[in-house]
């Protein structure tokens, strides 16, 4: 694709015109939907997969974990490649891998083959998600970027919530391979449209220092150890707590090893001009505060998401259907609030919007923690609505700040950090909840209430980070120069 911004010379790049912008955003939405949906669409089919492929439940969980882990470890390397090769190229290459892996998953006749296909699906999804925010920034003019980031947040929330519903619809008329087969025509449509519609980079850092293989290995190793440690501490806590928490030492050792590898990795990045892990962007005050807030907010979200089912099912004795209906109020509130947040961006400071959103989120969590035992269902719902709305009011403005505070030439790194912050916060939330349950030794309601209260504390901390940005000027000047 010819780069019109380069031809224009001194004319600064400021997004696509209306028609082209709509077509490009449709491609971005399709790719993001497929990538996020595939992280949860297979969950409902795990028992059927285990039976048909004659595998244990523990091994079958890696059909999910392989996708998530492969995506996590390659987000930053692929974002760095996007800055050097072009975001559009990485996006389309990622979609090609995703479609091919979907074909392999559809035809898989053994668990090992299916897991391998899911690894490549995760790699393809990482190619899409690593440059997603950068492409949104290239698609929208600066004055309208808040709207684009709000659409992004809405798509993520909707796709995350829709996974089990879409899976149930497909499985009602077909068997589990069709969960992957559906990706093929949609992925091919995205490829065809993306080749025509996606914008090219105004600046491609072809002269940047090459990406060192050792840095890629350290990045993969760090995130792998952190993911596996968090998975052992969080995901399995309900199954193994009663057995004396035999998983705890290995989980903590994995996290410790991840931190040690991370120290070596970040030391290597410190003086590079375009580092794989963007320590250069972390030196920008508003970017640093936004990242700290994002980790804290997602920690609060994961902590509460994991604690609520235990509270409603085990401590309050609700049925799975009742608990599911009640919890659905949370993502629905997020979906409804995200467009409102997008319209407010630019009219009010991002830090102020984020501070108000986290105040709402923290208040909702504290009210959930303080619920009496005999609380009515409607009394639970409005608390969840308050929490979900608050998170949406925070997420879009915070993402907007993260993307716009980086120079345009480093949009890929900023976008990669968005997803990395989400995964880091979610891992931290799982670890915190595992620690609470290990200390309390049960699920009687007190531990869950404490977890929600602590989640409210993390949300309040995110609000403090957000308010600290008010009055600080983002690196917009640098962004315009590039």
KEMITI-747751 format. One line per 4 residues: their letters; for each residue x, y, z of N, C-alpha, C. Coordinates in steps of 0.02 Angstrom, whole numbers. Layout:
BEGIN
A) X Y Z X Y Z X Y Z | ...;
% end
This chain:
BEGIN
XXXX) 43 -60 0 0 0 0 44 62 0 | 29 111 -40 68 173 -41 52 215 20 | 104 244 48 96 284 108 85 357 89 | 23 379 93 6 447 73 38 499 118;
XXXX) 48 481 182 79 529 228 150 543 208 | 185 492 184 254 502 162 256 547 101 | 209 536 55 207 577 -6 193 650 10 | 153 659 62 133 727 78 189 769 106;
XXXX) 243 735 125 301 772 151 288 801 218 | 277 867 221 271 901 285 201 896 315 | 153 869 278 85 864 304 82 810 357 | 63 827 419 61 776 471 5 726 459;
XXXX) 19 664 476 -31 611 466 -84 618 521 | -148 616 502 -201 622 552 -261 580 532 | -251 515 523 -305 469 513 -330 464 441 | -381 423 432 -411 411 367 -474 452 358;
XXXX) -494 466 295 -559 500 283 -617 454 302 | -677 481 304 -735 446 332 -746 376 303 | -754 370 238 -769 305 208 -714 254 221 | -652 274 209 -595 229 220 -589 211 293;
XXXX) -604 259 337 -600 246 409 -650 193 430 | -710 196 404 -761 147 421 -741 77 398 | -713 71 337 -692 6 312 -634 -23 352 | -586 20 369 -529 -3 409 -552 -25 478;
XXXX) -597 12 508 -619 -5 575 -659 -70 575 | -696 -83 522 -733 -146 517 -684 -205 516 | -629 -199 481 -578 -251 480 -548 -261 549 | -531 -205 582 -502 -209 649 -550 -243 698;
XXXX) -614 -226 693 -665 -256 737 -671 -331 724 | -672 -351 661 -678 -422 644 -619 -461 671 | -558 -436 660 -499 -471 684 -497 -476 760 | -513 -420 793 -513 -420 866 -566 -466 894;
XXXX) -625 -467 863 -678 -511 886 -657 -584 882 | -628 -604 825 -606 -674 817 -553 -691 869 | -505 -646 880 -450 -659 926 -474 -666 998 | -517 -620 1020 -541 -622 1089 -591 -679 1099;
XXXX) -634 -690 1050 -685 -742 1055 -652 -811 1063 | -598 -822 1027 -567 -888 1029 -531 -904 1095 | -523 -854 1138 -494 -867 1203 -543 -901 1251 | -609 -895 1236 -659 -924 1281 -711 -968 1246;
XXXX) -712 -968 1180 -765 -1004 1144 -761 -1079 1155 | -700 -1105 1168 -691 -1177 1173 -706 -1204 1243 | -713 -1159 1292 -721 -1182 1362 -779 -1231 1370 | -834 -1215 1338 -895 -1255 1346 -887 -1325 1315;
XXXX) -841 -1332 1268 -832 -1396 1233 -778 -1440 1264 | -744 -1416 1317 -689 -1455 1345 -708 -1526 1366 | -766 -1536 1400 -784 -1605 1417 -793 -1650 1355 | -824 -1624 1303 -834 -1663 1242 -768 -1678 1208;
XXXX) -723 -1630 1208 -657 -1641 1178 -619 -1694 1217 | -622 -1691 1284 -588 -1741 1326 -615 -1811 1312 | -681 -1818 1305 -711 -1884 1291 -691 -1909 1223 | -698 -1867 1172 -686 -1890 1104 -613 -1905 1091;
XXXX) -568 -1865 1120 -497 -1875 1108 -464 -1917 1163 | -506 -1943 1209 -483 -1988 1262 -425 -1958 1301 | -437 -1898 1328 -386 -1862 1366 -413 -1843 1435 | -368 -1830 1481 -389 -1810 1548 -412 -1737 1548;
XXXX) -451 -1719 1599 -475 -1650 1603 -418 -1601 1611 | -367 -1620 1652 -310 -1576 1663 -273 -1561 1599 | -261 -1612 1558 -226 -1601 1495 -269 -1562 1446 | -334 -1574 1447 -379 -1540 1401 -381 -1465 1414;
XXXX) -368 -1444 1476 -366 -1372 1492 -314 -1336 1450 | -264 -1373 1426 -212 -1340 1386 -236 -1321 1316 | -296 -1343 1298 -326 -1318 1236 -340 -1243 1244 | -356 -1223 1306 -366 -1152 1321 -300 -1118 1337;
XXXX) -260 -1149 1381 -198 -1117 1404 -148 -1106 1347 | -144 -1153 1300 -96 -1147 1245 -110 -1085 1204 | -174 -1071 1193 -193 -1011 1154 -174 -947 1191 | -191 -945 1255 -178 -884 1294 -104 -872 1303;
XXXX) -66 -925 1318 5 -917 1330 43 -898 1267 | 27 -930 1211 61 -913 1148 48 -840 1129 | -12 -817 1141 -27 -747 1127 10 -699 1172 | 13 -715 1237 44 -670 1285 118 -661 1272;
XXXX) 155 -715 1260 227 -710 1255 251 -675 1192 | 207 -671 1141 229 -642 1077 199 -573 1064 | 161 -546 1110 131 -480 1099 185 -426 1087 | 233 -421 1132 284 -369 1126 332 -381 1067;
XXXX) 357 -443 1056 399 -454 996 363 -437 931 | 300 -455 924 265 -440 862 248 -366 857 | 236 -333 913 226 -260 911 290 -226 887 | 348 -250 911 412 -222 889 423 -235 815;
XXXX) 405 -294 791 409 -308 719 364 -262 679 | 305 -247 707 259 -202 674 288 -133 664 | 326 -109 713 358 -44 707 411 -44 653 | 442 -101 640 496 -105 591 471 -125 521;
XXXX) 418 -166 519 394 -193 455 328 -162 433 | 292 -130 480 226 -103 465 172 -141 502 | 127 -105 535 74 -137 575 26 -177 530 | 12 -149 472 -34 -182 426 -8 -250 406;
XXXX) 57 -254 392 87 -318 371 84 -370 427 | 99 -350 488 97 -396 545 26 -419 557 | -22 -373 551 -92 -391 561 -114 -444 511 | -98 -434 447 -119 -480 395 -83 -547 401;
XXXX) -18 -545 418 19 -607 428 -10 -646 487 | -27 -610 541 -58 -643 598 -124 -675 580 | -164 -642 538 -228 -671 518 -219 -732 473 | -168 -732 431 -153 -791 390 -137 -851 435;
XXXX) -93 -840 485 -75 -894 531 -137 -918 569 | -178 -871 591 -239 -887 629 -286 -931 587 | -296 -913 524 -341 -952 481 -313 -1021 469 | -249 -1026 454 -218 -1091 441 -222 -1136 503;
XXXX) -209 -1106 562 -212 -1144 624 -284 -1165 639 | -332 -1125 620 -403 -1143 630 -421 -1204 588 | -394 -1207 527 -405 -1266 485 -374 -1328 519 | -313 -1320 545 -280 -1376 579 -319 -1398 641;
XXXX) -346 -1350 679 -385 -1367 739 -449 -1403 720 | -480 -1382 665 -541 -1414 642 -529 -1488 624 | -471 -1502 595 -456 -1570 572 -418 -1612 624 | -405 -1584 683 -364 -1619 734 -399 -1683 756;
XXXX) -360 -1738 759 -387 -1802 782 -353 -1828 845 | -312 -1785 876 -281 -1803 940 -273 -1740 981 | -266 -1748 1047 -260 -1689 1090 -196 -1652 1075 | -141 -1688 1064 -77 -1655 1050 -81 -1613 986;
XXXX) -114 -1639 936 -123 -1601 873 -166 -1539 885 | -219 -1547 923 -263 -1490 937 -226 -1436 977 | -188 -1457 1028 -150 -1408 1068 -99 -1372 1024 | -64 -1409 980 -16 -1377 935 -51 -1326 890;
XXXX) -110 -1344 864 -147 -1297 822 -168 -1236 862 | -186 -1246 925 -205 -1189 967 -146 -1143 982 | -86 -1172 987 -26 -1131 995 -19 -1083 935 | -27 -1111 875 -20 -1068 816 -79 -1020 808;
XXXX) -138 -1041 832 -193 -992 834 -175 -934 880 | -146 -949 938 -125 -896 984 -72 -851 953 | -25 -880 915 26 -840 882 -8 -793 831 | -55 -820 792 -90 -777 745 -130 -722 779;
XXXX) -163 -740 834 -201 -690 871 -156 -636 900 | -95 -656 921 -47 -606 946 -29 -557 892 | -22 -581 830 -8 -536 775 -63 -485 765 | -125 -505 775 -182 -460 768 -185 -411 827;
XXXX) -180 -438 888 -190 -396 948 -131 -351 962 | -70 -372 942 -11 -331 958 -12 -264 923 | -42 -261 864 -42 -198 825 -112 -168 821 | -159 -197 856 -229 -175 852 -236 -101 871;
XXXX) -210 -82 930 -217 -13 953 -179 35 907 | -121 14 881 -83 57 836 -123 70 772 | -157 19 746 -198 28 686 -257 73 699 | -287 68 758 -341 114 776 -316 185 777;
XXXX) -256 195 803 -227 262 805 -215 290 735 | -194 246 689 -183 268 620 -249 279 583 | -301 247 605 -366 251 571 -404 314 588 | -401 335 652 -441 392 675 -399 455 680;
XXXX) -428 513 662 -395 577 677 -388 585 753 | -340 625 774 -327 634 846 -391 656 882 | -430 699 851 -490 725 884 -543 672 894 | -540 617 856 -591 564 861 -563 499 889;
XXXX) -501 499 911 -470 436 932 -505 406 993 | -532 449 1037 -568 423 1094 -626 378 1074 | -660 395 1019 -714 354 995 -688 285 973 | -631 286 938 -603 223 916 -582 179 974;
XXXX) -552 208 1026 -531 168 1084 -592 141 1121 | -646 180 1123 -707 156 1156 -737 97 1118 | -735 100 1051 -760 44 1011 -718 -18 1025 | -652 -8 1030 -607 -63 1047 -626 -96 1113;
XXXX) -636 -55 1164 -655 -80 1230 -721 -117 1227 | -768 -90 1189 -834 -121 1182 -828 -190 1148 | -787 -194 1096 -779 -257 1060 -748 -310 1106 | -697 -290 1145 -665 -337 1191 -715 -362 1243;
XXXX) -754 -316 1272 -803 -336 1323 -857 -381 1294 | -882 -363 1235 -935 -403 1203 -910 -472 1183 | -850 -475 1153 -823 -539 1131 -808 -584 1189 | -782 -556 1243 -766 -596 1303 -830 -627 1331;
XXXX) -883 -587 1333 -946 -611 1362 -981 -659 1314 | -972 -650 1249 -1010 -688 1200 -982 -758 1188 | -920 -772 1210 -889 -836 1197 -932 -897 1214 | -955 -903 1277 -997 -961 1294 -1063 -963 1256;
XXXX) -1093 -904 1243 -1156 -902 1207 -1148 -925 1135 | -1097 -900 1101 -1083 -921 1032 -1069 -996 1030 | -1029 -1020 1078 -1012 -1091 1081 -1075 -1133 1090 | -1120 -1111 1135 -1181 -1149 1146 -1224 -1153 1083;
XXXX) -1227 -1098 1045 -1265 -1098 983 -1236 -1145 932 | -1170 -1146 924 -1138 -1190 876 -1144 -1263 897 | -1132 -1276 962 -1134 -1345 986 -1205 -1374 986 | -1255 -1331 983 -1324 -1356 982 -1342 -1387 914;
XXXX) -1302 -1369 862 -1317 -1395 795 -1258 -1432 764 | -1199 -1430 796 -1140 -1462 767 -1093 -1483 822 | -1041 -1520 805 -993 -1542 855 -936 -1492 862 | -890 -1506 909 -841 -1455 929 -794 -1431 874;
XXXX) -774 -1472 823 -729 -1444 772 -757 -1382 737 | -823 -1374 736 -853 -1316 705 -839 -1251 743 | -819 -1257 806 -799 -1197 843 -738 -1165 811 | -696 -1206 779 -637 -1180 745 -650 -1168 671;
XXXX) -693 -1209 641 -708 -1202 570 -740 -1135 554 | -779 -1108 602 -813 -1045 589 -763 -987 579 | -701 -996 605 -650 -945 597 -626 -938 525 | -631 -993 487 -600 -993 421 -633 -943 373;
XXXX) -699 -947 362 -729 -897 316 -725 -826 343 | -733 -818 408 -729 -750 437 -658 -723 432 | -609 -767 444 -539 -746 439 -520 -729 367 | -543 -768 319 -529 -752 249 -562 -687 228;
XXXX) -623 -674 253 -656 -610 239 -616 -552 268 | -591 -561 329 -550 -509 361 -486 -496 321 | -455 -550 297 -394 -543 257 -408 -504 192 | -461 -523 157 -478 -490 94 -492 -416 104;
XXXX) -532 -401 155 -549 -331 168 -488 -293 195 | -448 -327 238 -391 -293 268 -338 -274 217 | -328 -316 167 -279 -301 115 -296 -236 79 | -361 -223 72 -384 -163 37 -391 -102 84;
XXXX) -408 -114 148 -432 -59 189 -384 -35 244 | -341 -78 269 -300 -58 326 -248 -5 307 | -237 43 351 -189 96 335 -117 72 342 | -72 102 304 0 88 310 30 136 362;
XXXX) 87 117 389 121 160 438 147 223 405 | 134 282 433 167 342 408 242 339 419 | 263 307 474 335 300 489 348 227 505 | 396 197 472 417 128 486 490 131 507;
XXXX) 505 105 566 573 111 593 620 58 563 | 630 62 498 673 12 467 746 20 487 | 764 80 511 833 92 531 845 77 605 | 794 55 640 802 40 711 849 -19 721;
XXXX) 877 -23 781 921 -79 797 882 -144 789 | 914 -197 766 880 -260 757 856 -289 823 | 804 -331 820 778 -364 880 823 -422 897 | 853 -421 956 900 -473 977 861 -537 994;
XXXX) 885 -594 970 853 -657 984 851 -671 1059 | 905 -653 1095 906 -665 1168 851 -626 1203 | 837 -565 1180 783 -525 1210 715 -559 1198 | 705 -586 1139 643 -621 1125 636 -682 1171;
XXXX) 691 -720 1179 690 -779 1223 675 -759 1295 | 707 -706 1319 696 -683 1387 624 -659 1397 | 597 -624 1346 527 -601 1349 480 -661 1354 | 491 -712 1311 449 -771 1312 454 -807 1379;
XXXX) 516 -814 1404 527 -851 1467 495 -814 1526 | 503 -748 1529 475 -709 1584 399 -716 1587 | 366 -704 1531 293 -707 1531 267 -779 1540 | 305 -828 1515 284 -898 1524 286 -917 1598;
XXXX) 340 -900 1631 346 -916 1703 293 -881 1744 | 281 -817 1728 230 -780 1765 160 -809 1752 | 147 -827 1689 82 -857 1673 72 -923 1708 | 122 -967 1704 116 -1033 1735 111 -1028 1811;
XXXX) 148 -982 1840 143 -972 1912 74 -947 1932 | 49 -898 1896 -18 -873 1911 -72 -925 1898 | -63 -965 1845 -111 -1018 1830 -113 -1070 1886 | -55 -1089 1911 -53 -1138 1966 -83 -1110 2030;
XXXX) -69 -1047 2044 -94 -1018 2106 -168 -1001 2102 | -191 -978 2043 -259 -953 2038 -310 -1002 2011 | -297 -1027 1950 -348 -1067 1915 -362 -1132 1952 | -311 -1162 1983 -320 -1227 2014 -335 -1224 2088;
XXXX) -343 -1164 2115 -350 -1159 2187 -413 -1194 2212 | -467 -1190 2172 -529 -1221 2195 -525 -1296 2196 | -481 -1326 2154 -476 -1398 2151 -427 -1425 2203 | -375 -1385 2223 -321 -1413 2262 -316 -1383 2332;
XXXX) -355 -1332 2348 -351 -1303 2415 -366 -1355 2468 | -419 -1394 2455 -439 -1442 2505 -387 -1497 2515 | -343 -1506 2467 -293 -1558 2471 -229 -1534 2503 | -231 -1477 2536 -174 -1453 2572 -130 -1405 2533;
XXXX) -155 -1378 2478 -119 -1328 2439 -50 -1353 2417 | -48 -1415 2393 15 -1443 2371 44 -1406 2311 | 1 -1368 2276 24 -1332 2217 60 -1267 2234 | 52 -1243 2297 77 -1177 2313 152 -1168 2303;
XXXX) 196 -1213 2329 267 -1200 2320 288 -1194 2248 | 264 -1239 2203 284 -1236 2134 259 -1171 2101 | 198 -1151 2119 172 -1089 2091 213 -1028 2111 | 231 -1024 2174 271 -968 2197 341 -970 2168;
XXXX) 370 -1031 2161 436 -1036 2131 436 -1013 2058 | 383 -1030 2022 378 -1008 1952 373 -932 1948 | 333 -902 1991 328 -829 1991 395 -797 2010 | 429 -825 2059 494 -798 2078 544 -803 2021;
XXXX) 544 -859 1986 589 -867 1928 571 -817 1874 | 506 -804 1864 485 -755 1815 510 -685 1832 | 507 -667 1896 531 -602 1917 607 -597 1906 | 643 -651 1922 716 -650 1913 735 -642 1839;
XXXX) 701 -680 1796 714 -674 1724 696 -603 1700 | 640 -577 1726 619 -509 1708 671 -457 1726 | 704 -465 1783 756 -417 1803 813 -416 1753 | 837 -476 1732 891 -480 1683 868 -451 1616;
XXXX) 807 -467 1597 779 -444 1534 774 -368 1531 | 747 -338 1584 738 -265 1584 804 -229 1588 | 854 -258 1622 920 -227 1624 950 -223 1553 | 936 -274 1513 961 -273 1444 926 -220 1402;
XXXX) 864 -206 1419 824 -158 1379 839 -85 1395 | 870 -73 1452 870 -6 1482 898 49 1437 | 951 34 1399 984 87 1361 973 81 1286 | 925 39 1265 912 32 1194 866 88 1169;
XXXX) 873 106 1105 834 161 1078 761 142 1064 | 750 80 1043 682 55 1031 677 -15 1063 | 676 -18 1129 680 -82 1164 618 -125 1152 | 630 -191 1155 575 -239 1147 523 -229 1202;
XXXX) 545 -227 1264 502 -206 1319 511 -131 1325 | 458 -92 1313 466 -19 1302 482 21 1365 | 542 12 1392 562 52 1450 567 125 1432 | 579 141 1367 581 211 1347 514 245 1357;
XXXX) 460 208 1344 393 237 1355 377 241 1430 | 403 194 1469 391 196 1541 423 256 1574 | 470 289 1539 500 351 1566 454 411 1557 | 401 404 1516 352 458 1507 304 455 1566;
XXXX) 299 508 1607 259 505 1669 187 482 1659 | 151 511 1610 80 492 1602 73 420 1577 | 121 397 1536 119 328 1514 131 281 1573 | 180 297 1614 197 256 1672 138 252 1720;
XXXX) 108 309 1734 51 310 1780 -8 271 1751 | -19 277 1686 -74 241 1654 -63 166 1656 | -1 144 1646 14 73 1648 5 46 1719 | 29 83 1769 20 62 1839 -54 57 1855;
XXXX) -93 106 1831 -165 105 1843 -198 46 1808 | -175 30 1747 -204 -25 1710 -192 -92 1745 | -131 -103 1768 -115 -164 1805 -158 -170 1868 | -164 -115 1905 -204 -115 1967 -277 -128 1952;
XXXX) -304 -96 1898 -374 -105 1881 -389 -176 1860 | -347 -206 1818 -359 -274 1796 -347 -325 1853 | -302 -308 1899 -295 -349 1959 -360 -350 1998 | -390 -291 2007 -454 -287 2043 -508 -324 2006;
XXXX) -509 -318 1940 -561 -352 1901 -555 -428 1907 | -494 -455 1898 -485 -527 1902 -498 -553 1972 | -475 -517 2022 -487 -536 2091 -561 -542 2106 | -600 -494 2082 -672 -495 2094 -707 -547 2051;
XXXX) -685 -554 1987 -715 -604 1943 -707 -675 1970 | -649 -689 2000 -637 -756 2028 -673 -765 2094 | -678 -713 2133 -708 -719 2200 -785 -723 2197 | -816 -688 2149 -889 -685 2147 -922 -753 2138;
XXXX) -899 -796 2092 -931 -862 2087 -928 -902 2152 | -871 -900 2187 -866 -934 2251 -916 -906 2301 | -922 -839 2301 -968 -807 2348 -1040 -826 2334 | -1060 -823 2270 -1130 -835 2253 -1148 -909 2255;
XXXX) -1103 -953 2231 -1118 -1024 2227 -1109 -1061 2293 | -1052 -1049 2326 -1036 -1088 2385 -1059 -1055 2449 | -1045 -990 2455 -1063 -956 2518 -1138 -938 2521 | -1167 -918 2463 -1237 -897 2463 -1284 -952 2439;
XXXX) -1258 -1006 2411 -1299 -1063 2391 -1343 -1053 2330 | -1325 -1006 2286 -1364 -996 2226 -1350 -1050 2175 | -1397 -1061 2129 -1386 -1109 2075 -1340 -1078 2023 | -1307 -1120 1981 -1265 -1092 1928 -1302 -1044 1881;
XXXX) -1365 -1059 1866 -1404 -1015 1822 -1416 -948 1855 | -1435 -950 1920 -1446 -887 1956 -1382 -846 1960 | -1327 -878 1978 -1264 -842 1983 -1243 -813 1916 | -1251 -853 1862 -1232 -829 1796 -1273 -769 1774;
XXXX) -1338 -771 1787 -1381 -714 1769 -1361 -651 1807 | -1346 -659 1872 -1327 -601 1912 -1261 -571 1889 | -1212 -614 1876 -1146 -590 1857 -1148 -557 1788 | -1195 -578 1745 -1201 -549 1678 -1215 -474 1680;
XXXX) -1244 -451 1735 -1257 -379 1741 -1194 -338 1737 | -1138 -367 1760 -1074 -331 1759 -1050 -316 1688 | -1038 -368 1645 -1015 -352 1577 -1066 -313 1536 | -1131 -323 1549 -1181 -284 1513 -1175 -210 1529;
XXXX) -1163 -195 1593 -1153 -125 1613 -1090 -97 1580 | -1038 -137 1575 -977 -115 1541 -990 -100 1468 | -1028 -143 1434 -1044 -133 1364 -1084 -69 1353 | -1131 -55 1397 -1173 4 1389 -1137 69 1405;
XXXX) -1088 65 1449 -1052 126 1471 -995 144 1425 | -965 94 1390 -906 107 1349 -919 161 1296 | -975 159 1258 -986 213 1209 -992 282 1241 | -1022 285 1300 -1028 349 1336 -959 375 1354;
XXXX) -916 330 1378 -848 350 1395 -811 376 1334 | -822 344 1276 -790 367 1215 -810 437 1196 | -872 455 1207 -895 522 1190 -868 575 1238 | -851 554 1299 -825 601 1349 -751 615 1340;
XXXX) -715 569 1305 -644 579 1295 -633 641 1251 | -589 685 1272 -577 747 1237 -615 805 1266 | -673 791 1297 -711 844 1329 -688 854 1401 | -664 801 1432 -639 804 1500 -572 768 1502;
XXXX) -528 785 1549 -463 751 1553 -470 676 1564 | -428 637 1530 -431 564 1538 -420 544 1610 | -374 579 1643 -360 562 1713 -420 572 1758 | -458 625 1745 -518 638 1785 -571 585 1773;
XXXX) -583 569 1708 -632 517 1692 -612 450 1724 | -548 434 1719 -524 371 1748 -531 371 1824 | -517 428 1855 -523 432 1928 -595 422 1950 | -643 453 1915 -713 444 1931 -734 371 1920;
XXXX) -711 343 1863 -728 273 1848 -703 225 1902 | -641 234 1923 -614 190 1975 -647 202 2043 | -669 263 2056 -706 276 2118 -772 236 2117 | -806 236 2059 -867 196 2052 -852 122 2059;
XXXX) -799 99 2026 -780 28 2028 -764 6 2100 | -723 46 2134 -705 29 2203 -766 29 2248 | -810 78 2239 -871 81 2281 -915 20 2269 | -923 1 2205 -962 -59 2189 -933 -121 2221;
XXXX) -867 -128 2220 -835 -187 2249 -843 -187 2325 | -834 -130 2356 -841 -127 2429 -914 -141 2450 | -961 -117 2410 -1031 -132 2425 -1047 -206 2416 | -1016 -238 2366 -1024 -310 2358 -994 -348 2416;
XXXX) -937 -324 2441 -905 -356 2498 -947 -350 2561 | -984 -295 2567 -1023 -282 2627 -1095 -308 2623 | -1113 -346 2571 -1182 -370 2563 -1202 -414 2622 | -1262 -403 2649 -1287 -450 2700 -1302 -519 2670;
XXXX) -1307 -568 2712 -1316 -637 2689 -1382 -645 2652 | -1435 -611 2675 -1501 -619 2646 -1519 -565 2595 | -1468 -539 2560 -1479 -484 2513 -1522 -509 2454 | -1566 -466 2429 -1608 -483 2372 -1566 -480 2307;
XXXX) -1590 -516 2256 -1554 -518 2193 -1545 -449 2163 | -1597 -408 2163 -1592 -342 2134 -1541 -300 2171 | -1532 -314 2236 -1484 -276 2275 -1412 -295 2257 | -1402 -356 2232 -1337 -375 2206 -1324 -344 2138;
XXXX) -1377 -342 2097 -1369 -321 2027 -1345 -249 2023 | -1376 -203 2061 -1356 -134 2053 -1284 -122 2076 | -1261 -162 2123 -1191 -156 2144 -1144 -178 2088 | -1163 -232 2053 -1123 -256 1997 -1126 -207 1939;
XXXX) -1184 -177 1928 -1190 -126 1876 -1144 -67 1891 | -1141 -46 1954 -1097 10 1973 -1024 -8 1960 | -1004 -69 1977 -935 -91 1966 -920 -95 1891 | -964 -126 1852 -952 -133 1781 -951 -67 1744;
XXXX) -995 -21 1763 -996 45 1732 -933 84 1748 | -911 79 1810 -851 114 1831 -790 90 1793 | -785 24 1783 -727 -3 1747 -727 22 1675 | -786 24 1643 -790 48 1574 -771 122 1569;
XXXX) -792 162 1618 -777 233 1617 -702 245 1626 | -668 197 1657 -595 202 1666 -557 176 1605 | -578 119 1578 -537 83 1530 -525 122 1465 | -578 149 1435 -569 184 1371 -525 245 1377;
XXXX) -537 291 1426 -492 348 1433 -420 328 1450 | -412 276 1490 -345 254 1508 -308 227 1447 | -343 186 1407 -312 160 1346 -295 216 1297 | -339 266 1295 -327 324 1252 -262 360 1272;
XXXX) -252 368 1337 -191 401 1361 -130 359 1345 | -133 294 1356 -76 250 1342 -55 255 1270 | -104 254 1224 -88 254 1153 -63 323 1131 | -94 377 1154 -77 444 1128 -16 474 1163;
XXXX) 3 449 1221 61 477 1255 127 451 1225 | 123 400 1183 183 375 1149 191 409 1081 | 252 419 1058 262 444 989 228 397 939 | 207 425 882 172 385 832 214 325 810;
XXXX) 280 335 806 324 281 784 330 226 835 | 306 237 898 308 186 950 238 164 969 | 190 174 924 121 153 938 115 77 947 | 156 40 911 154 -33 918 173 -55 987;
XXXX) 227 -26 1014 249 -43 1081 196 -24 1132 | 165 34 1123 113 56 1170 53 9 1167 | 34 -12 1107 -22 -58 1100 -6 -126 1130 | 56 -150 1120 75 -213 1150 73 -211 1225;
XXXX) 90 -154 1253 89 -147 1326 18 -147 1354 | -31 -126 1313 -101 -129 1335 -120 -200 1354 | -107 -247 1309 -124 -317 1322 -80 -347 1376 | -16 -328 1377 29 -354 1428 7 -332 1498;
XXXX) -15 -269 1503 -38 -244 1568 -100 -282 1591 | -144 -298 1543 -204 -336 1561 -186 -405 1589 | -141 -440 1554 -122 -506 1576 -84 -505 1642 | -40 -454 1651 -3 -448 1713 -50 -436 1772;
XXXX) -98 -390 1762 -146 -376 1816 -189 -436 1831 | -210 -473 1780 -252 -531 1792 -213 -586 1829 | -149 -595 1811 -108 -644 1847 -99 -624 1920 | -87 -559 1931 -79 -535 2000 -143 -545 2040;
XXXX) -201 -533 2008 -264 -543 2042 -275 -615 2063 | -256 -663 2018 -262 -734 2034 -217 -753 2092 | -156 -725 2093 -109 -740 2147 -135 -713 2214 | -161 -652 2213 -187 -622 2275 -244 -664 2303;
XXXX) -290 -685 2259 -347 -725 2282 -324 -793 2309 | -275 -823 2275 -248 -887 2299 -219 -879 2369 | -184 -824 2380 -155 -811 2446 -209 -802 2499 | -262 -765 2482 -317 -755 2530 -349 -821 2548;
XXXX) -364 -863 2498 -396 -927 2511 -350 -974 2549 | -284 -972 2534 -238 -1016 2570 -234 -997 2644 | -236 -932 2658 -232 -910 2728 -296 -924 2765 | -354 -911 2731 -419 -919 2764 -438 -993 2770;
XXXX) -417 -1034 2722 -430 -1106 2725 -502 -1126 2710 | -539 -1086 2672 -607 -1106 2656 -643 -1056 2613 | -705 -1074 2594 -747 -1032 2552 -814 -1018 2588 | -810 -997 2650 -872 -987 2688 -905 -920 2679;
XXXX) -874 -876 2641 -902 -810 2630 -856 -754 2655 | -822 -765 2710 -778 -713 2737 -718 -701 2691 | -688 -755 2665 -631 -748 2621 -651 -711 2557 | -709 -728 2530 -732 -695 2469 -746 -621 2481;
XXXX) -776 -605 2537 -789 -535 2554 -724 -497 2562 | -675 -529 2594 -609 -497 2601 -577 -485 2533 | -584 -535 2489 -555 -527 2422 -587 -469 2384 | -653 -461 2390 -687 -406 2357 -666 -339 2387;
XXXX) -656 -338 2452 -634 -276 2485 -564 -257 2462 | -519 -307 2457 -452 -294 2433 -453 -273 2360 | -497 -304 2320 -504 -284 2251 -525 -210 2247 | -569 -189 2292 -588 -119 2295 -528 -75 2310;
XXXX) -482 -100 2351 -421 -63 2366 -377 -54 2304 | -370 -108 2264 -332 -103 2202 -366 -54 2154 | -433 -55 2151 -469 -8 2108 -457 64 2130 | -459 74 2196 -446 142 2222 -374 164 2206;
XXXX) -327 117 2209 -257 133 2191 -253 153 2118 | -289 117 2074 -291 136 2003 -320 206 1995 | -371 222 2035 -399 289 2033 -349 343 2053 | -308 327 2103 -256 375 2124 -206 386 2068;
XXXX) -183 331 2037 -138 338 1980 -169 380 1925 | -234 371 1913 -268 408 1861 -272 483 1877 | -290 498 1939 -295 569 1958 -227 604 1958 | -174 566 1969 -107 595 1967 -88 619 1897;
XXXX) -125 595 1846 -111 617 1778 -142 684 1762 | -192 705 1800 -227 768 1786 -177 826 1789 | -175 865 1735 -130 921 1733 -63 905 1701 | -47 840 1694 15 821 1661 3 819 1586;
XXXX) 50 843 1547 44 847 1474 73 784 1444 | 33 746 1404 61 687 1370 115 707 1320 | 151 658 1296 205 670 1248 176 681 1178 | 126 726 1174 91 737 1111 137 769 1059;
XXXX) 181 812 1085 227 845 1038 271 795 1003 | 294 747 1042 334 694 1012 294 654 963 | 231 643 979 188 603 935 180 638 868 | 172 705 869 160 741 807 224 744 765;
XX) 281 746 799 344 748 761 353 686 719 | 326 629 744 336 567 709 276 551 665;
% end
